[in-house]
């Protein structure tokens, strides 16, 4: 329709742009003998036939007026054609939606019969007969994916596994997996994402290498979907994609991967494997997962991270040390304290307070004595108090010191009403 509007507009431009015939007539000397009366008569006759445009001809701005008339005419025609196109397209979309809803209900019923009935051949023939066009095959894939997803969330694991197996057999028997694989080779990223999701939910691993290539994509959504698909598809090493990540592993991506672990009960790997990754965001994720899953056997790797040249990695390693009480890290925490910035120093003292050890008493007393920052002194006093009787006795002795700050801070820490 838009193409036809363009053609009509082009024709109108040609018509309004034709040169005036009268203006193109020759002005030689033999015409000068024509009487003034004949000239006026010809003009009057011409005005009776084409009065509108000849009047414009006598105006100096006639060309501009003609151009405006052409533009307005073209705009009206285009708007009219566009309105017709919108109405036709809207009706087609409504009809398509009605047909899609009808097909969904039909496929849902047939799929349920296929998974529960003993006469699968008859149901299979019905499904094949309906799912002939690309449109109906897309609806069938969508319904199978939703059915698989709903079965993953129910509790009857044994029955669901049998139903999933039948569903997967139907998926491959009708070569729907080939439809999904073709999507991941499409040039449009949203089509690729659709293919990733379909393969992931149906457990088709034939295209894992192609999905793995998307881990290097600059498109954030495509990269996230590739990660999530590989977590589900790579049964032996669900988090192996972390070995191939070159782009930053954002916090949103990390949360999505963690949600997959929680929802689908995936096997938990030893995340210490990725603490040496050249991608610092992968190291962040590994340390956070060590903390979440309390992998205390990762203490040697956490100690290495405490010595990492990147201050942010050291910061997270300090937090992890305290949260899961890795006492093996205490000597390293004490060693790196003098070279850390204020925030990391504060975290070190707080981490020591979460895993009280009498071996750190002298160090914490030194922090209380030498540091000028009140917050550091308070955290050191609190860490000492958590050592039990030994810590309390040490604080009482310090409180008798003539240094007033000691008295105020220690009295504050030992006040049971505050604690």
DRENLOPA-172060 format. One record per residue (C-alpha): residue in three letters; x, y, z. Coordinates in Angstrom, 3 decimals. Each point is the difference from the previous one (the first is absolute). Layout:
<node rest="ALA" east="X" north="Y" up="Z"/>
...
END
This chain:
<node rest="UNK" east="0.000" north="0.000" up="0.000"/>
<node rest="UNK" east="2.794" north="2.439" up="0.831"/>
<node rest="UNK" east="1.626" north="-0.845" up="-3.323"/>
<node rest="UNK" east="-3.175" north="0.976" up="-1.849"/>
<node rest="UNK" east="-0.184" north="3.280" up="1.955"/>
<node rest="UNK" east="3.532" north="0.833" up="-1.086"/>
<node rest="UNK" east="-0.891" north="-0.667" up="-3.645"/>
<node rest="UNK" east="-3.123" north="2.216" up="0.193"/>
<node rest="UNK" east="2.004" north="2.795" up="1.586"/>
<node rest="UNK" east="2.625" north="-0.230" up="-2.731"/>
<node rest="UNK" east="-2.675" north="0.297" up="-2.713"/>
<node rest="UNK" east="-1.539" north="3.048" up="1.718"/>
<node rest="UNK" east="3.388" north="1.694" up="0.141"/>
<node rest="UNK" east="0.450" north="-0.530" up="-3.737"/>
<node rest="UNK" east="-3.446" north="1.396" up="-0.765"/>
<node rest="UNK" east="0.426" north="3.144" up="2.064"/>
<node rest="UNK" east="3.516" north="0.571" up="-1.230"/>
<node rest="UNK" east="-0.837" north="0.115" up="-3.736"/>
<node rest="UNK" east="1.087" north="3.333" up="-1.537"/>
<node rest="UNK" east="-2.644" north="2.432" up="-1.077"/>
<node rest="UNK" east="-0.706" north="-0.514" up="-3.737"/>
<node rest="UNK" east="-0.641" north="3.650" up="-0.525"/>
<node rest="UNK" east="3.286" north="0.977" up="1.551"/>
<node rest="UNK" east="1.798" north="-2.454" up="-2.301"/>
<node rest="UNK" east="-1.392" north="1.477" up="-3.239"/>
<node rest="UNK" east="2.565" north="1.820" up="-2.220"/>
<node rest="UNK" east="0.040" north="3.803" up="0.166"/>
<node rest="UNK" east="1.251" north="0.760" up="-3.545"/>
<node rest="UNK" east="-0.775" north="3.182" up="-1.900"/>
<node rest="UNK" east="-2.779" north="-1.452" up="-2.133"/>
<node rest="UNK" east="-2.114" north="-0.453" up="3.111"/>
<node rest="UNK" east="0.246" north="3.667" up="0.863"/>
<node rest="UNK" east="-2.606" north="0.738" up="-2.684"/>
<node rest="UNK" east="-2.653" north="-1.742" up="2.113"/>
<node rest="UNK" east="-2.410" north="2.562" up="1.225"/>
<node rest="UNK" east="-0.336" north="0.913" up="3.617"/>
<node rest="UNK" east="-3.649" north="-1.010" up="-0.222"/>
<node rest="UNK" east="0.836" north="-3.560" up="-1.134"/>
<node rest="UNK" east="2.537" north="-0.358" up="2.799"/>
<node rest="UNK" east="-2.484" north="1.076" up="2.610"/>
<node rest="UNK" east="-2.619" north="-2.312" up="-1.506"/>
<node rest="UNK" east="2.373" north="-2.959" up="0.147"/>
<node rest="UNK" east="0.832" north="0.769" up="3.616"/>
<node rest="UNK" east="-3.646" north="0.222" up="0.911"/>
<node rest="UNK" east="-0.735" north="-3.308" up="-1.734"/>
<node rest="UNK" east="2.904" north="-1.711" up="1.741"/>
<node rest="UNK" east="-1.179" north="1.294" up="3.356"/>
<node rest="UNK" east="-3.427" north="-1.492" up="-0.583"/>
<node rest="UNK" east="1.579" north="-3.459" up="-0.429"/>
<node rest="UNK" east="2.908" north="0.061" up="2.419"/>
<node rest="UNK" east="-0.782" north="3.097" up="2.011"/>
<node rest="UNK" east="1.582" north="-1.152" up="3.232"/>
<node rest="UNK" east="3.507" north="-0.709" up="-1.211"/>
<node rest="UNK" east="0.086" north="2.973" up="-2.442"/>
<node rest="UNK" east="-0.836" north="2.311" up="2.877"/>
<node rest="UNK" east="2.886" north="-1.454" up="1.865"/>
<node rest="UNK" east="2.117" north="0.570" up="-3.070"/>
<node rest="UNK" east="-0.406" north="3.742" up="0.263"/>
<node rest="UNK" east="1.236" north="-0.130" up="3.595"/>
<node rest="UNK" east="3.744" north="0.183" up="0.710"/>
<node rest="UNK" east="-0.321" north="-2.702" up="2.719"/>
<node rest="UNK" east="-1.972" north="-2.448" up="-2.143"/>
<node rest="UNK" east="2.796" north="-2.607" up="0.055"/>
<node rest="UNK" east="0.035" north="-0.081" up="3.797"/>
<node rest="UNK" east="-3.789" north="-0.307" up="0.163"/>
<node rest="UNK" east="0.030" north="-2.882" up="-2.486"/>
<node rest="UNK" east="2.686" north="-1.742" up="2.046"/>
<node rest="UNK" east="-2.096" north="0.333" up="3.161"/>
<node rest="UNK" east="-3.058" north="-1.368" up="-1.782"/>
<node rest="UNK" east="2.011" north="-3.003" up="-1.182"/>
<node rest="UNK" east="1.423" north="-0.613" up="3.481"/>
<node rest="UNK" east="-3.411" north="0.197" up="1.672"/>
<node rest="UNK" east="-1.529" north="-2.323" up="-2.568"/>
<node rest="UNK" east="2.780" north="-2.553" up="0.456"/>
<node rest="UNK" east="-0.336" north="0.211" up="3.793"/>
<node rest="UNK" east="-3.754" north="-0.606" up="-0.147"/>
<node rest="UNK" east="0.419" north="-2.962" up="-2.337"/>
<node rest="UNK" east="2.746" north="-1.503" up="2.176"/>
<node rest="UNK" east="-2.060" north="0.431" up="3.165"/>
<node rest="UNK" east="-2.994" north="-1.616" up="-1.677"/>
<node rest="UNK" east="2.076" north="-2.929" up="-1.230"/>
<node rest="UNK" east="1.718" north="-0.348" up="3.398"/>
<node rest="UNK" east="-3.370" north="-0.063" up="1.766"/>
<node rest="UNK" east="-1.215" north="-2.779" up="-2.267"/>
<node rest="UNK" east="3.230" north="-1.933" up="0.567"/>
<node rest="UNK" east="-0.275" north="0.348" up="3.795"/>
<node rest="UNK" east="-3.601" north="-1.219" up="-0.010"/>
<node rest="UNK" east="0.829" north="-2.977" up="-2.199"/>
<node rest="UNK" east="3.069" north="-0.860" up="2.104"/>
<node rest="UNK" east="-1.989" north="0.297" up="3.236"/>
<node rest="UNK" east="-2.662" north="-2.354" up="-1.284"/>
<node rest="UNK" east="2.673" north="-2.474" up="-1.090"/>
<node rest="UNK" east="1.653" north="0.130" up="3.436"/>
<node rest="UNK" east="-3.309" north="-0.589" up="1.763"/>
<node rest="UNK" east="-0.807" north="-2.913" up="-2.262"/>
<node rest="UNK" east="3.489" north="-1.410" up="0.539"/>
<node rest="UNK" east="-0.352" north="0.280" up="3.782"/>
<node rest="UNK" east="-3.364" north="-1.744" up="-0.041"/>
<node rest="UNK" east="1.456" north="-2.780" up="-2.120"/>
<node rest="UNK" east="3.077" north="-0.215" up="2.242"/>
<node rest="UNK" east="-2.114" north="-0.341" up="3.160"/>
<node rest="UNK" east="-2.088" north="-2.699" up="-1.646"/>
<node rest="UNK" east="3.106" north="-1.917" up="-1.075"/>
<node rest="UNK" east="1.526" north="0.276" up="3.470"/>
<node rest="UNK" east="-3.042" north="-1.594" up="1.596"/>
<node rest="UNK" east="-0.031" north="-2.724" up="-2.621"/>
<node rest="UNK" east="3.709" north="-0.788" up="0.369"/>
<node rest="UNK" east="-0.233" north="0.078" up="3.793"/>
<node rest="UNK" east="-2.718" north="-2.645" up="-0.078"/>
<node rest="UNK" east="1.857" north="-2.141" up="-2.535"/>
<node rest="UNK" east="3.303" north="0.207" up="1.892"/>
<node rest="UNK" east="-1.686" north="-1.017" up="3.230"/>
<node rest="UNK" east="-1.573" north="-2.991" up="-1.773"/>
<node rest="UNK" east="3.349" north="-0.885" up="-1.563"/>
<node rest="UNK" east="1.782" north="-0.097" up="3.368"/>
<node rest="UNK" east="-2.725" north="-1.895" up="1.855"/>
<node rest="UNK" east="-1.580" north="-2.247" up="-2.618"/>
<node rest="UNK" east="1.223" north="-3.411" up="-1.069"/>
<node rest="UNK" east="-1.128" north="0.638" up="-3.590"/>
<node rest="UNK" east="2.680" north="2.511" up="-0.926"/>
<node rest="UNK" east="0.049" north="-0.777" up="-3.702"/>
<node rest="UNK" east="-3.494" north="1.306" up="-0.610"/>
<node rest="UNK" east="0.656" north="3.172" up="1.990"/>
<node rest="UNK" east="3.338" north="0.437" up="-1.767"/>
<node rest="UNK" east="-1.690" north="-0.085" up="-3.415"/>
<node rest="UNK" east="-2.469" north="2.662" up="1.119"/>
<node rest="UNK" east="2.812" north="2.259" up="1.205"/>
<node rest="UNK" east="1.969" north="-0.467" up="-3.217"/>
<node rest="UNK" east="-3.086" north="0.742" up="-2.088"/>
<node rest="UNK" east="-0.602" north="3.290" up="1.793"/>
<node rest="UNK" east="3.634" north="1.138" up="0.317"/>
<node rest="UNK" east="0.788" north="0.364" up="-3.698"/>
<node rest="UNK" east="0.701" north="3.721" up="-0.380"/>
<node rest="UNK" east="2.751" north="2.020" up="1.675"/>
<node rest="UNK" east="-2.685" north="1.874" up="1.953"/>
<node rest="UNK" east="-1.504" north="-3.129" up="1.544"/>
<node rest="UNK" east="3.427" north="-1.544" up="0.673"/>
<node rest="UNK" east="0.988" north="3.123" up="1.934"/>
<node rest="UNK" east="-3.137" north="-0.277" up="2.118"/>
<node rest="UNK" east="0.707" north="-3.693" up="0.631"/>
<node rest="UNK" east="3.582" north="0.734" up="1.117"/>
<node rest="UNK" east="-1.255" north="2.734" up="2.311"/>
<node rest="UNK" east="-2.561" north="-2.307" up="1.589"/>
<node rest="UNK" east="2.540" north="-2.786" up="0.466"/>
<node rest="UNK" east="2.402" north="2.406" up="1.666"/>
<node rest="UNK" east="-2.672" north="1.321" up="2.377"/>
<node rest="UNK" east="-1.082" north="-3.548" up="0.822"/>
<node rest="UNK" east="3.584" north="-1.013" up="0.741"/>
<node rest="UNK" east="0.438" north="3.050" up="2.222"/>
<node rest="UNK" east="-3.152" north="-0.725" up="1.997"/>
<node rest="UNK" east="1.036" north="-3.625" up="0.531"/>
<node rest="UNK" east="3.374" north="1.160" up="1.352"/>
<node rest="UNK" east="-1.790" north="1.896" up="2.773"/>
<node rest="UNK" east="-2.259" north="-2.829" up="1.197"/>
<node rest="UNK" east="0.931" north="-2.483" up="2.692"/>
<node rest="UNK" east="-0.775" north="-3.358" up="-1.658"/>
<node rest="UNK" east="3.506" north="-0.529" up="-1.329"/>
<node rest="UNK" east="-0.385" north="-3.599" up="-1.197"/>
<node rest="UNK" east="-3.118" north="0.620" up="-2.079"/>
<node rest="UNK" east="1.428" north="3.234" up="-1.348"/>
<node rest="UNK" east="3.175" north="-1.657" up="-1.211"/>
<node rest="UNK" east="-1.994" north="-2.533" up="-2.008"/>
<node rest="UNK" east="-2.206" north="2.758" up="-1.449"/>
<node rest="UNK" east="3.060" north="2.103" up="-0.855"/>
<node rest="UNK" east="1.544" north="-2.927" up="-1.802"/>
<node rest="UNK" east="-3.116" north="-0.444" up="-2.139"/>
<node rest="UNK" east="-0.095" north="3.713" up="-0.699"/>
<node rest="UNK" east="3.656" north="0.015" up="-1.063"/>
<node rest="UNK" east="-0.586" north="-3.015" up="-2.258"/>
<node rest="UNK" east="-2.834" north="1.866" up="-1.708"/>
<node rest="UNK" east="2.163" north="3.123" up="-0.297"/>
<node rest="UNK" east="2.789" north="-1.838" up="-1.791"/>
<node rest="UNK" east="-2.295" north="-2.315" up="-1.972"/>
<node rest="UNK" east="-1.702" north="2.984" up="-1.620"/>
<node rest="UNK" east="3.433" north="1.624" up="-0.540"/>
<node rest="UNK" east="-0.999" north="3.034" up="2.022"/>
<node rest="UNK" east="3.511" north="0.007" up="1.438"/>
<node rest="UNK" east="1.262" north="0.854" up="-3.482"/>
<node rest="UNK" east="-2.336" north="2.983" up="-0.059"/>
<node rest="UNK" east="1.491" north="1.218" up="3.286"/>
<node rest="UNK" east="3.573" north="-0.570" up="-1.187"/>
<node rest="UNK" east="-0.673" north="2.011" up="-3.160"/>
<node rest="UNK" east="-1.099" north="2.901" up="2.183"/>
<node rest="UNK" east="3.348" north="0.278" up="1.773"/>
<node rest="UNK" east="1.684" north="0.460" up="-3.389"/>
<node rest="UNK" east="-2.346" north="2.863" up="-0.891"/>
<node rest="UNK" east="1.512" north="3.471" up="-0.433"/>
<node rest="UNK" east="-2.601" north="1.587" up="2.325"/>
<node rest="UNK" east="0.984" north="-0.194" up="3.652"/>
<node rest="UNK" east="-3.563" north="-0.362" up="1.350"/>
<node rest="UNK" east="-0.531" north="-3.048" up="-2.226"/>
<node rest="UNK" east="3.247" north="-1.483" up="1.342"/>
<node rest="UNK" east="-1.183" north="0.588" up="3.577"/>
<node rest="UNK" east="-3.224" north="-1.867" up="-0.786"/>
<node rest="UNK" east="2.036" north="-2.913" up="-1.332"/>
<node rest="UNK" east="2.222" north="-0.026" up="3.124"/>
<node rest="UNK" east="-3.043" north="-0.217" up="2.272"/>
<node rest="UNK" east="-1.690" north="-2.743" up="-1.989"/>
<node rest="UNK" east="3.126" north="-2.171" up="-0.083"/>
<node rest="UNK" east="0.645" north="0.598" up="3.693"/>
<node rest="UNK" east="-3.506" north="-0.974" up="1.120"/>
<node rest="UNK" east="-0.095" north="-3.063" up="-2.225"/>
<node rest="UNK" east="3.551" north="-1.081" up="0.932"/>
<node rest="UNK" east="1.389" north="-0.091" up="-3.553"/>
<node rest="UNK" east="3.808" north="0.164" up="0.185"/>
<node rest="UNK" east="0.854" north="-0.296" up="-3.707"/>
<node rest="UNK" east="0.695" north="3.731" up="-0.381"/>
<node rest="UNK" east="1.959" north="0.689" up="3.198"/>
<node rest="UNK" east="3.091" north="1.122" up="-1.926"/>
<node rest="UNK" east="-2.017" north="2.610" up="-1.884"/>
<node rest="UNK" east="-1.635" north="1.226" up="3.213"/>
<node rest="UNK" east="3.430" north="0.238" up="1.612"/>
<node rest="UNK" east="1.090" north="2.414" up="-2.746"/>
<node rest="UNK" east="-2.667" north="2.456" up="1.179"/>
<node rest="UNK" east="1.879" north="0.373" up="3.313"/>
<node rest="UNK" east="2.262" north="2.464" up="-1.803"/>
<node rest="UNK" east="-2.871" north="2.043" up="-1.427"/>
<node rest="UNK" east="-0.198" north="3.720" up="0.697"/>
<node rest="UNK" east="-3.774" north="-0.342" up="0.308"/>
<node rest="UNK" east="-0.669" north="-0.307" up="3.751"/>
<node rest="UNK" east="-3.340" north="-1.793" up="-0.369"/>
<node rest="UNK" east="1.384" north="-2.525" up="-2.480"/>
<node rest="UNK" east="2.978" north="-0.683" up="2.273"/>
<node rest="UNK" east="-2.211" north="-0.482" up="3.088"/>
<node rest="UNK" east="-2.303" north="-2.411" up="-1.819"/>
<node rest="UNK" east="2.990" north="-1.997" up="-1.257"/>
<node rest="UNK" east="1.297" north="-0.301" up="3.573"/>
<node rest="UNK" east="-3.360" north="-1.172" up="1.345"/>
<node rest="UNK" east="-0.419" north="-2.478" up="-2.844"/>
<node rest="UNK" east="3.443" north="-1.520" up="0.568"/>
<node rest="UNK" east="-0.635" north="-0.357" up="3.735"/>
<node rest="UNK" east="-3.030" north="-2.171" up="-0.810"/>
<node rest="UNK" east="1.485" north="-1.853" up="-2.970"/>
<node rest="UNK" east="3.485" north="-0.823" up="1.256"/>
<node rest="UNK" east="-0.884" north="-2.746" up="2.450"/>
<node rest="UNK" east="3.572" north="-1.051" up="0.740"/>
<node rest="UNK" east="1.371" north="3.503" up="0.549"/>
<node rest="UNK" east="-2.896" north="2.507" up="0.308"/>
<node rest="UNK" east="2.288" north="2.897" up="0.871"/>
<node rest="UNK" east="2.660" north="-0.753" up="-2.570"/>
<node rest="UNK" east="-1.068" north="3.107" up="-1.915"/>
<node rest="UNK" east="1.867" north="2.059" up="2.621"/>
<node rest="UNK" east="3.242" north="-1.243" up="-1.567"/>
<node rest="UNK" east="-0.910" north="1.750" up="-3.247"/>
<node rest="UNK" east="-1.370" north="3.329" up="1.235"/>
<node rest="UNK" east="1.925" north="3.018" up="-1.268"/>
<node rest="UNK" east="-2.627" north="2.688" up="0.589"/>
<node rest="UNK" east="-0.861" north="1.239" up="3.514"/>
<node rest="UNK" east="-2.224" north="-2.412" up="1.896"/>
<node rest="UNK" east="-2.514" north="2.517" up="1.317"/>
<node rest="UNK" east="-1.789" north="-0.274" up="3.333"/>
<node rest="UNK" east="-3.304" north="-0.541" up="-1.843"/>
<node rest="UNK" east="1.510" north="-2.929" up="-1.900"/>
<node rest="UNK" east="1.372" north="-1.437" up="3.233"/>
<node rest="UNK" east="-3.440" north="0.210" up="1.638"/>
<node rest="UNK" east="-1.600" north="-1.793" up="-2.963"/>
<node rest="UNK" east="2.507" north="-2.840" up="0.211"/>
<node rest="UNK" east="-0.469" north="-0.301" up="3.762"/>
<node rest="UNK" east="-3.783" north="-0.118" up="-0.494"/>
<node rest="UNK" east="0.441" north="-2.919" up="-2.392"/>
<node rest="UNK" east="2.005" north="-1.848" up="2.657"/>
<node rest="UNK" east="-2.707" north="0.583" up="2.603"/>
<node rest="UNK" east="-2.957" north="-0.832" up="-2.258"/>
<node rest="UNK" east="1.307" north="-3.089" up="-1.767"/>
<node rest="UNK" east="2.224" north="-1.540" up="2.668"/>
<node rest="UNK" east="3.093" north="-0.023" up="-2.182"/>
<node rest="UNK" east="3.145" north="-1.686" up="1.367"/>
<node rest="UNK" east="2.158" north="2.505" up="1.857"/>
<node rest="UNK" east="3.594" north="0.117" up="-1.292"/>
<node rest="UNK" east="3.077" north="1.041" up="1.934"/>
<node rest="UNK" east="0.005" north="3.692" up="-0.833"/>
<node rest="UNK" east="3.625" north="0.300" up="1.060"/>
<node rest="UNK" east="0.700" north="-1.204" up="-3.545"/>
<node rest="UNK" east="-0.677" north="3.522" up="-1.316"/>
<node rest="UNK" east="1.822" north="2.105" up="2.581"/>
<node rest="UNK" east="2.980" north="0.186" up="-2.378"/>
<node rest="UNK" east="-2.064" north="1.138" up="-2.976"/>
<node rest="UNK" east="1.447" north="2.915" up="-2.013"/>
<node rest="UNK" east="-3.526" north="1.458" up="-0.014"/>
<node rest="UNK" east="-0.297" north="1.806" up="3.348"/>
<node rest="UNK" east="-3.820" north="-0.092" up="-0.091"/>
<node rest="UNK" east="0.158" north="-3.799" up="-0.190"/>
<node rest="UNK" east="2.253" north="0.056" up="3.094"/>
<node rest="UNK" east="-2.622" north="2.156" up="1.758"/>
<node rest="UNK" east="-2.667" north="-2.574" up="-0.826"/>
<node rest="UNK" east="2.169" north="-2.903" up="1.132"/>
<node rest="UNK" east="0.713" north="1.654" up="3.362"/>
<node rest="UNK" east="-3.675" north="0.853" up="0.522"/>
<node rest="UNK" east="-1.025" north="-3.579" up="-0.737"/>
<node rest="UNK" east="2.685" north="-1.284" up="2.395"/>
<node rest="UNK" east="-1.664" north="2.184" up="2.618"/>
<node rest="UNK" east="-3.584" north="-1.006" up="-0.875"/>
<node rest="UNK" east="0.741" north="-3.726" up="0.007"/>
<node rest="UNK" east="2.508" north="0.255" up="2.893"/>
<node rest="UNK" east="2.753" north="-1.837" up="-1.837"/>
<node rest="UNK" east="2.612" north="0.152" up="2.772"/>
<node rest="UNK" east="2.251" north="-2.371" up="-1.923"/>
<node rest="UNK" east="0.707" north="2.972" up="-2.274"/>
<node rest="UNK" east="2.120" north="1.687" up="2.726"/>
<node rest="UNK" east="3.325" north="-0.256" up="-1.965"/>
<node rest="UNK" east="-1.579" north="1.690" up="-3.026"/>
<node rest="UNK" east="-1.564" north="2.720" up="2.173"/>
<node rest="UNK" east="3.417" north="0.653" up="1.551"/>
<node rest="UNK" east="1.417" north="0.453" up="-3.497"/>
<node rest="UNK" east="-2.770" north="2.500" up="-0.741"/>
<node rest="UNK" east="0.938" north="1.931" up="3.177"/>
<node rest="UNK" east="3.374" north="0.601" up="-1.660"/>
<node rest="UNK" east="-1.510" north="0.921" up="-3.375"/>
<node rest="UNK" east="1.232" north="3.273" up="-1.546"/>
<node rest="UNK" east="-3.604" north="1.158" up="-0.528"/>
<node rest="UNK" east="-1.418" north="1.734" up="3.096"/>
<node rest="UNK" east="-3.596" north="-0.946" up="-0.839"/>
<node rest="UNK" east="0.846" north="-3.695" up="-0.118"/>
<node rest="UNK" east="1.827" north="0.317" up="3.327"/>
<node rest="UNK" east="-3.060" north="1.750" up="1.445"/>
<node rest="UNK" east="-2.362" north="-2.845" up="-0.923"/>
<node rest="UNK" east="2.529" north="-2.586" up="1.204"/>
<node rest="UNK" east="0.168" north="1.778" up="3.387"/>
<node rest="UNK" east="-3.796" north="-0.056" up="0.279"/>
<node rest="UNK" east="-0.167" north="-3.683" up="-0.945"/>
<node rest="UNK" east="2.684" north="-0.836" up="2.563"/>
<node rest="UNK" east="-2.089" north="1.482" up="2.787"/>
<node rest="UNK" east="-3.412" north="-1.198" up="-1.153"/>
<node rest="UNK" east="0.943" north="-3.697" up="-0.186"/>
<node rest="UNK" east="2.606" north="0.299" up="2.771"/>
<node rest="UNK" east="3.110" north="-1.148" up="-1.838"/>
<node rest="UNK" east="2.415" north="0.103" up="2.920"/>
<node rest="UNK" east="2.806" north="-1.019" up="-2.356"/>
<node rest="UNK" east="-0.142" north="3.518" up="-1.403"/>
<node rest="UNK" east="0.680" north="1.793" up="3.307"/>
<node rest="UNK" east="3.811" north="0.200" up="-0.371"/>
<node rest="UNK" east="-0.402" north="1.323" up="-3.554"/>
<node rest="UNK" east="-2.589" north="2.557" up="1.109"/>
<node rest="UNK" east="2.392" north="1.209" up="2.672"/>
<node rest="UNK" east="2.852" north="0.187" up="-2.514"/>
<node rest="UNK" east="-1.825" north="1.995" up="-2.685"/>
<node rest="UNK" east="-1.604" north="2.473" up="2.442"/>
<node rest="UNK" east="2.802" north="2.563" up="-0.099"/>
<node rest="UNK" east="-0.104" north="0.345" up="-3.790"/>
<node rest="UNK" east="-3.787" north="0.238" up="-0.409"/>
<node rest="UNK" east="-2.202" north="3.060" up="-0.360"/>
<node rest="UNK" east="-2.357" north="1.115" up="2.732"/>
<node rest="UNK" east="-3.059" north="-1.969" up="-1.204"/>
<node rest="UNK" east="1.892" north="-3.263" up="-0.306"/>
<node rest="UNK" east="1.648" north="0.546" up="3.386"/>
<node rest="UNK" east="-3.434" north="0.426" up="1.558"/>
<node rest="UNK" east="-1.195" north="-3.202" up="-1.672"/>
<node rest="UNK" east="3.047" north="-1.894" up="1.261"/>
<node rest="UNK" east="-0.698" north="0.976" up="3.609"/>
<node rest="UNK" east="-3.685" north="-0.900" up="-0.437"/>
<node rest="UNK" east="0.954" north="-3.372" up="-1.500"/>
<node rest="UNK" east="2.225" north="-0.716" up="3.016"/>
<node rest="UNK" east="-2.939" north="0.801" up="2.235"/>
<node rest="UNK" east="-2.084" north="-2.669" up="-1.772"/>
<node rest="UNK" east="2.602" north="-2.685" up="0.735"/>
<node rest="UNK" east="1.474" north="0.966" up="3.389"/>
<node rest="UNK" east="3.451" north="-1.415" up="0.672"/>
<node rest="UNK" east="2.301" north="0.787" up="2.937"/>
<node rest="UNK" east="2.930" north="-0.016" up="-2.393"/>
<node rest="UNK" east="-1.291" north="3.299" up="-1.416"/>
<node rest="UNK" east="-0.286" north="1.683" up="3.426"/>
<node rest="UNK" east="3.340" north="1.773" up="-0.230"/>
<node rest="UNK" east="-0.711" north="1.207" up="-3.529"/>
<node rest="UNK" east="-3.426" north="1.353" up="0.916"/>
<node rest="UNK" east="1.379" north="1.768" up="3.082"/>
<node rest="UNK" east="2.546" north="1.609" up="-2.280"/>
<node rest="UNK" east="-2.792" north="1.191" up="-2.332"/>
<node rest="UNK" east="-1.830" north="1.431" up="3.010"/>
<node rest="UNK" east="3.159" north="1.771" up="1.159"/>
<node rest="UNK" east="1.496" north="1.267" up="-3.260"/>
<node rest="UNK" east="-2.977" north="0.831" up="-2.186"/>
<node rest="UNK" east="-1.471" north="3.486" up="0.156"/>
<node rest="UNK" east="-3.290" north="-0.903" up="-1.638"/>
<node rest="UNK" east="-2.735" north="-0.554" up="2.586"/>
<node rest="UNK" east="-1.892" north="-2.544" up="-2.100"/>
<node rest="UNK" east="3.084" north="-2.181" up="-0.355"/>
<node rest="UNK" east="0.573" north="0.215" up="3.778"/>
<node rest="UNK" east="-3.622" north="-0.978" up="0.719"/>
<node rest="UNK" east="0.135" north="-3.003" up="-2.378"/>
<node rest="UNK" east="3.318" north="-1.126" up="1.528"/>
<node rest="UNK" east="-1.434" north="0.253" up="3.531"/>
<node rest="UNK" east="-3.097" north="-1.939" up="-1.038"/>
<node rest="UNK" east="2.148" north="-2.726" up="-1.607"/>
<node rest="UNK" east="1.983" north="-0.294" up="3.250"/>
<node rest="UNK" east="-3.182" north="-0.199" up="2.088"/>
<node rest="UNK" east="-1.210" north="-2.985" up="-2.051"/>
<node rest="UNK" east="2.996" north="-2.054" up="1.172"/>
<node rest="UNK" east="-1.766" north="-0.727" up="3.284"/>
<node rest="UNK" east="1.544" north="0.469" up="3.403"/>
<node rest="UNK" east="3.476" north="0.547" up="-1.407"/>
<node rest="UNK" east="-1.223" north="2.839" up="-2.187"/>
<node rest="UNK" east="-2.137" north="1.584" up="2.730"/>
<node rest="UNK" east="2.941" north="-0.050" up="2.479"/>
<node rest="UNK" east="2.234" north="1.640" up="-2.597"/>
<node rest="UNK" east="-2.533" north="2.764" up="-0.599"/>
<node rest="UNK" east="-0.455" north="0.632" up="3.726"/>
<node rest="UNK" east="3.762" north="0.478" up="0.364"/>
<node rest="UNK" east="0.057" north="2.359" up="-2.944"/>
<node rest="UNK" east="-2.912" north="1.971" up="1.432"/>
<node rest="UNK" east="2.135" north="0.882" up="3.012"/>
<node rest="UNK" east="2.388" north="1.789" up="-2.307"/>
<node rest="UNK" east="0.249" north="3.763" up="0.297"/>
<node rest="UNK" east="-0.782" north="0.309" up="-3.717"/>
<node rest="UNK" east="-3.597" north="1.288" up="0.052"/>
<node rest="UNK" east="-0.944" north="-1.371" up="-3.426"/>
<node rest="UNK" east="0.672" north="-3.500" up="1.261"/>
<node rest="UNK" east="-2.343" north="0.519" up="2.900"/>
<node rest="UNK" east="-2.834" north="1.380" up="-2.127"/>
<node rest="UNK" east="0.291" north="-2.618" up="-2.743"/>
<node rest="UNK" east="0.470" north="-2.993" up="2.317"/>
<node rest="UNK" east="-2.801" north="1.122" up="2.314"/>
<node rest="UNK" east="-2.211" north="0.256" up="-3.065"/>
<node rest="UNK" east="0.949" north="-3.504" up="-1.174"/>
<node rest="UNK" east="-0.406" north="-1.617" up="3.416"/>
<node rest="UNK" east="-3.360" north="1.627" up="0.672"/>
<node rest="UNK" east="-2.438" north="-2.922" up="0.043"/>
<node rest="UNK" east="-2.931" north="2.261" up="-0.782"/>
<node rest="UNK" east="1.564" north="0.785" up="-3.375"/>
<node rest="UNK" east="0.987" north="-3.562" up="-0.809"/>
END
